């Protein structure tokens, strides 16, 4: 089970690196566009492309935040609980997140499907076919749904085996020292 988690963390690390490269690429595109505007030239569309990249990065980046336990949780009650009730709250949290991500991913598909069916394009000078950014966006949500579902299953297995320390390491919150 640790191998599964380590593989998921490693894959999400590379996803985060690619997302970071995409953000840096957007920054460079915007900077070049700003400099060109000062010279009276503009290739335009930088804001549109950066919007698509941000949507993709947000959906893909959620998985990295999940495996690094970086999602925001209010844990003042959790920290005062004994290990078993604390692990049960962690299970509720990861099951809620997995369920939510599966629902969101399932609702992204009709959006992409309609864009493909109707040959939708952005109402802009670039006229980017919407299936391109929406495919990246949907893939990110599917990956997040997969990642959170794997963590939920691992949490259940650890709870059944009575390994509450692994539950805490897997889906608990980090202490100030760990952060």
Protein Blocks (a to p, Z undefined) as FASTA:
>chain_A
ZZmmmmmmmmmmmmmmmmmmmmmmmmmmmmmmmmmmmnopaeehklmmmmmmmmmmmmmm
mmmmmmnopaccdfklmmmpcfklmmmmmmmmmmmmmmmmmmmmmmmmmmmmmmmmnopa
cddfklpafklmmmmmmmmmmmmmmmmmmmmmmmmmmmmnopaklmmmmmmccdfklZZ
